[in-house]
Structure formats: C-alpha cells, structure tokens
C-alpha cells in the first residue's frame, strides 16, 4: 500500500467554488505567505474561521468531504500538505488577478 498521495487541482477548484458561495471575497482574506494547509489555524479554513474544525462545522463538512474539496488530504504527509498548499496559493493568486 502506498503512502503517497497526488493532490489534484480539481479538488482545490471545487473547494474554492464552495467558498465563493459561502464566503464571497474569501481569497482576499487568506494570507498566502502564511498559508499552510497542514496547520489548523494557517490553512484556508483556519484563516477564515479561526480553526480548521470550526470551518468544517460552519460549512457542514465531514472529513471525506473536506478531502474532496481540497481542504484536507487523505494521506497526511508533509509532501501532500505541501502540494495542497501550493495549489491553494495558485488558486488565490488567480482570483486576486481577476479584474
């Protein structure tokens, strides 16, 4: 059994779309330089809702749905969280670059 996971950009796009509906303007409230998807207060949900778990509660998500929306990873490793952090930074940059 492999302990590696490939994080897909589509999951982050789905999570960003979910935030668009629930938290309009969310990308302007997340600090990409301190963003760390492996940390419960520096991840996207942590920055928006104070803590990762508070974000899950606010959005009505369980762990599996959080993974499907790119808020968490199934295989918790520094590599997986690093990939996820980079994908969210790119998504935030795209949204901030929009006219």
N, C-alpha and C positions, 0 to 999 in steps of 0.2 A: 504494500500500500504506500502510495506516495504522500509525502507531507508537503509537497509543493502545490501552490495554487496560482493560477493565472487569473488576475483580476481583469474583467472585461469592461471597456469604456461604456458599453451599453448599460451596464448596471448603474454607473455614475450618472449617465444621462437620464435614466429613469428616476433616480433619486432627486436630481436637480429639478426635473419636471414636477415631481411631487411637492418639493419645497416651493416651486413657483405658485402652486395652488394654495398652499397653506401658509406660506411666509413670503409674500411678494417682496422683492428687493433684498432677499436673503444674501445674495452674493456680495452686496456692499457692506454687510455686517460681519462677514467672516474675514479674518486676517490671514491671508495666505502664507505670510512669513512664519507665523507661529503654528500654522495648521499641522496637526499630527494625528492621523486617523487611528493610531494605536493608543491614544491618550484620551481618557474620558472627558476631560474638560477642554482640550485643544482640538478635538475633532470638529467636524461641521456641526453635528448636533450639540456638542458641548458648548461651542461658541454661541450658538443660537438660543439654547435652552439651559445653560449653566452646566449641565452634565449629560452625558450620553443617554443614561437611563431616563432622565427627565424628557429628553427629546423623543425617545421611543414611546413613552406614555402619552405625550402631547399629540403625537401622530398616530397613536393606536397601533403601533407595530410590535411584532414579536421578533425574536432573533433571526428566524428564517427569512422573514420579510425584510428585515434590516440588511441582510446579506444580498438579497435580490435587488435592493435599491442602492447598493454601493455604500451603505453606512457602516458596514462591518464586513469581515471576511470569515469564511468557514474554517479555514486553516490559519490559526493565529500564529503568525511568524513576523519577524522584523521585515523580511522580504515582501510578504503580502501587504502588510500595512504601509510599507514604503511605496509600493506600486499604487495602492489606493490613494495615498496622499498626493502623489504626482498627478494622478488622473483628476482629483478634485481641484488641485491648483490650476490645471489646464482649463477645466470647466469654468472656474471662477474668472480666469483671465478672459475667456471667450465672452462671458456675459458682461464683464466690465468694458470690453472693447466695443460692444454694440452701441450704435448711435442713440 
